[in-house]
Amino acid sequence: MDTSFAWDQHFVTGLDAVDEQHHALVDLFNELSQGLFSKRSDREVVLADTYARLLSYTEHHFQEEEALMAQYAVDPRHVESHHSMHQQFVEQVIMLRAQRTTMTDPATTLVGFLTSWLGLHILGIDQSMARQIKSIREGMTPAAAYDKERGNHDNGTQALLKMIGKLYTALSAQNAQLALANQTLEARVARRTRELEAANARLKAYSCTDALLGIANRAHFNERLEQVCAMARRSVRPVGMVLVDVDDFKRYNDRYGHLQGDACLQAVAQAIQGCVHRETDLVARYGGEEFAVILPDTDLDGAYAVAQRMVEAVRALGWVHESSQAAQVVTISAGAYSMVPTIAGAKLLLRGADEALYQAKGRGRNCAMKLQLLQTAPAEGRAP
């Protein structure tokens, strides 16, 4: 690609150090332009390096120019506008670099800005500075040199230069405002995205949770059980299952009312939940007053130990139940089973735990039982 900015004698100011720096800036601008339109795989790395060198050298050049103006005590009216243009340029380059991903054609935009600015800077304010310094060297006061510079242009040229300067300042301010608006919009979008993700997470949690008891609901239990069984089948590891039923709960509701019954179930759920400690374990509401507990990587003895702890924990609540046939307090019956899942692992786990629960009920409730071996066919009188 041809260079974007061709150096010629029109840009020579007569100040050797300034001209040398201007030429170096032109070379850097052209290097950046070539990088912006490059198809190289390391394009971004090269561009980052060129940007860094351009900014560093530009700031060095600006410092040199301002030191030169201070050396010759150039009129403050010129120094102020010159310094302002320097500052605006650095801010614009940094902003355009940061906002390039939001531009339709960032390469054309950046090259257009840089070449236009360099032309305006050298042909305009730098040439004016050079002429004023030349006049000061010849013995003119800085103020007189500034007034002479202004008088050397006709009214039309003066007005045109003034309008170009104002237009540049206005566009710079507008670009800064747009950049700030983009940043604000991006921050707002990011915040809304986080809020939406949090809301979705809460919604997912609500969809998996029993509203009354605050533990997993039946749908989540079913989904989790299939996942656990699939993983255990691949790794040939056992899964423990405990089914729990609150003893004589209908009698409790009839005697104490449904509100008290809800409070009772909440207390039982918390007691059962407190008996499992691994993140992989899951306590769920399986039915009205029934609970189910998934215990991954747990053999029969482990599942039975958990079931016993649950029976003891609920009994220890001391929740009065004068209509119970098992005790004078609320109690539970629990059945434990464990197996390495087969294709029908989920159903067999539930059947095994249900058989054990049936045995616990048959022994008078308020106890835990474990099933050593599941019959191939369902027990007589029991649902599969």
N, C-alpha and C positions, 0 to 999 in steps of 0.2 A: 504494500500500500504506500502511496506517496505521502510525504510528510504533510501534516495539517497546517503548518505555519512555516512560510518561507521567509528567511531572514534576508533583508536587503538594506541599502544605505539609508532608506527613509527612517530606519529605527535607530540610527547612530545618534547619540546625544552629544558626543564630544568629551564625555567624562569616561576615561578609559576603564576604570574599575566597574562603573555602572554598565557600560556596554558589554564588558566581558561577562558580567553576571546575567545580563539580559540574554545574551547568546546561549549561556548555559541553561537558562530557564526555557528557551525555545527548544533546545535539544531534549530536555526532560519532558516538555509538553508533547513533543512529537513521539517520544518513546512511549509515553502513556497512551497516546492516541493509537499507536500500532498495537499495544497490548490490549486495549479495549475491543478492537476488532479482530483480535487473534483467535484462532481455533485450536491453539495448543492445549494439551491435556493439563499442563501446569499453569494455565492462564491466570487463575486466581492468586496463586503464589507469586507469580511475576508482577501482577498488578499491585498486590499489597506492598511489595518491595518498592515499586516505582512510586506509588502514592507516598510512602514514607519518605523517600528521598526528595520528592518534589516539595512536600510540606516543609521538610527540614531546610532545604536550600532556599525556598521562598522566604521563610522566616529570617534566615541569615541575610538574604538580599535586602529585605525590608529594614532590618537593623542597620545595615551598612548605609542605606539611603538616608535613614533618619539621623544617623551619626554625621553624615556628610552635610545635611541641612543644618544641624546644630553647629557644625564647625564653621559654616559661613553665616550663621545667624539669619537664615532665610526667614522672611516675614512670617509671623505666626498665623496669618490668615491662610497662607498656602500650606504651612506645616500641618495645621489642623485638618484640612480637607484631605491632604495626602495621607496622613496617619489613619484617618477614618477609612479611606479606600483600602489600605493595607489590612486593617482589621476585618473589614467586611469580606475581603477575599478569602482569608484563612477560614473564617466561619462558614462561608459558602462551600468551599472545597470539602471541609469536614462533613457538612450537612449533606451535600450531594452524594458523597461516598456512602454515607450511612443509609440514605434513602434510595439507593440505586435499584434495590429489589422491587420497589413499588412503581418504578418508571416503566413506561411502555417501550421506550428505546433509550436505555441509559447511556450507551456508548455515544450516540449522536448528541444527546443532551449535554453530557459532560464535555465532550470535545468542543461543541458549539460554545458553551460557556467559557471554557478556558482560553480558546483562541480569541474570542471576542474581547474578553477581559484583558488579555495580554496586549492586543492591539490598542485598545483604549488607554491602557496604563502607560505604554511606552510612547505612543504618538501624542497622547494628551498630557497628562500631569507630569510624567517624567521629563518630557521635552521642555515643558514649562519650567520645571525645577532647574534643568540644565541652563536654560537661557538666563534665569535669575542669578544663578551662581556665576555665570560668565560676566554679567553686569556688575555684580558685587566685586569680583576680582578686578574689574576695570575701575573700581573706585566708587561705585554708586552705593547708596545706602540700601539696606534690604527693603525698606518701605518703598523707596523710589523704584527699585528693581521690580517689585511686585506691581506697582502702578503702571510702570512702563510695559510690563508683560500684558497687563489687561488692556492697555491702550493700543498695543500692536495689532489687535484683532478688530475687525469691523463689528458693528453691532449684531449683524446676522450671525457671524461666527461665534461671538460671545454668547448669544442666545442659544445657538445650537449646542455648544459645549455644555452650557448650563443645563439645558433640557436633557442631554444624554446622561449627565451626572445624576440628575434627579431621577431619571428613569431607572438607572442602574440601582440607585439606593432604594427606590420603591419596589423594584423587582426582588432585590435581596431581602427586603423586609417581608414581602409577600411569600417568598420561598421559605423563609424562616417560620412564618406563621403556618404555612401548609405542612411543613415538617413537624412542627409542634402538634398540629391537629392530627397528623397521621400517627404520631407517637401516642397521643391521647386516645385515638380510636383503637390502636393496637392494644393498648393497655386495657381499654374497656372491653374489647373482644376477648382478651385473655382472661379478664376477671369473670366475664359472663360464661366463658367456657368452663372455668373452674367451678363456678356456681352450678352450671348445668351438670357437670360430672358429679359434683357432690349430691345434687338432687337425684340424679339417676342412681347413685350408690344407695341413697336413702330409700328410694323407691324399690330397688332390688331387695334391700334388707327387709322392707315392709312386706314385700311379696313372699319372702321366705320365712316370715315370723308369725307365730300365733299372736293375734292382737291382745288376747286376754293374759296369756302366760309369759309372753316375752321370750319364748324359746322357739326352736324350729317348728314349722307346721308340717302337715302330712305331705304336702307336695314336695317340699324341700327334702324331707326325709327320704321319699321315694327316689328322687333324683340322686341324692348323695349315696344311698345304698347301692344303686346300680354302679356308680363310679367306683366306690370302694371295692365292690365285688370284682369288677373288671380288673382293677389293679392287683388285687390279691390273687386272682386267678393266674395272671401273668407271672407274678413273683412266687407263686405257690406258698402263700402265707395265710394263716387263719384269720378269720373275722369273727369277733364275738358279738352276740346280740342278746340284749336283755329287754324283755317285755314286762311292763309294770301295770298293775291295776289297783286303784284305790278301793279298799275293802268297804262294802256296804255303802257306797257313795249315794245311791238313790235314797236310802234310809236317812242319810245325813241331810240331803236336800229337803226331804219331806219334813224333817224335824226342825231344821234351823233356817230354811229358806234359801232361795237361789243366790241372793247377794252374799250370804255367808258361805254358801257353797263355792262361789267364785273365789272368795278370799282364801278358802281352804285349799283349792287347787293351786292357787298362786304360791302358797307356802310350800306345798308338796313339790311343785316344780322347782322351786329354789333349792329345796333340800336335796332333790335328786341331782340337780345340776352341780351342786357342791361336791358331789361324790366322784366326779370325773375331772381330770386335771390336764389332759393332753389336748392340744389344739385340734388334733385329728378326730377326737371323740365328738359325738353329736347326740344331744338329748332333744327329743322331739315329742310334740303332742301327737299321739297316734289316733286317738278317738276322744270321746267325751271326757272320761276320767282315766284314759289309758295313755301310757307313755312308752316310747321305744328308744333304746339307746344303742347306737352303733359304736363298736369298739374295734377299730382296725388293728391288725397285728396282735390279736389277743386270743389265747387258747381258752379252753373251757374253764380251767381253774381260775384264770384271771377274770373271766366274765362272771363267774360265780362269786368271786370275792367282791366285785363291784356291786352285784345284786344284793349281797348280804349287807354291805355298807349302806345301801339305799334303804333297805328295810329298817335298819337301826336308826338312820338319820331321820326318817319320817316319824318313827315311833317316839324319838327323842323330842320332837316338836311339842308333844303333850297337848295336841289340839283335841279338845274334849269331843267325844262322840258317844253319847250315852245309848244310842240305838244300834251300835255295832255288835255283831255276834262274835267278833274276834278279840276286842279289848274295849276299854272305856275311853280310849283315845283313837284318833285317826291313824290307820295303819295301811300298809300296802302289801300286796303279794307280788313276787317277782320270779320270772323264769329266765334261766340263762342257757345259752347254747353257743357252740362255736364249731366252725368247720372251715376247711379250705374250699372256697366256692367253686362250683361247677358252672356249667352254662345256666342252670336253673338255681344258682346259688342264692339269690335274693329270696326267692320263694321258700327254699328249703331252710334258710336261716330263720325266717319268720315262723315257719311251721315248727321247727325245733324249739324255739323260744316259747311259742304258744303252748306246746305240749308240756314244757317245764312249768309254765305259769298255771296250767290246768292242774298239775300235780300239787303245786303250792296251795291252790284253792282247796283241793281235796284234803290237804293235811290240816285244814282249819284256818287258813289265811295267816297274815302277819308273819310270813316267812319267805325264804327264797329257796328255789329248787333248781337243779341243773339236770339236763338231759344228756345222758352218755351217748346214746345211739338212736338215731331217728329211724322209725319204721318206714319202709318203702311206701306203704299206703297210709293214708291218714287214719288215726285212731278212731275207733267206732264212736259215733256220736259227736265227732269234732269236725269242724269245717277245715278243708285243706288250706 
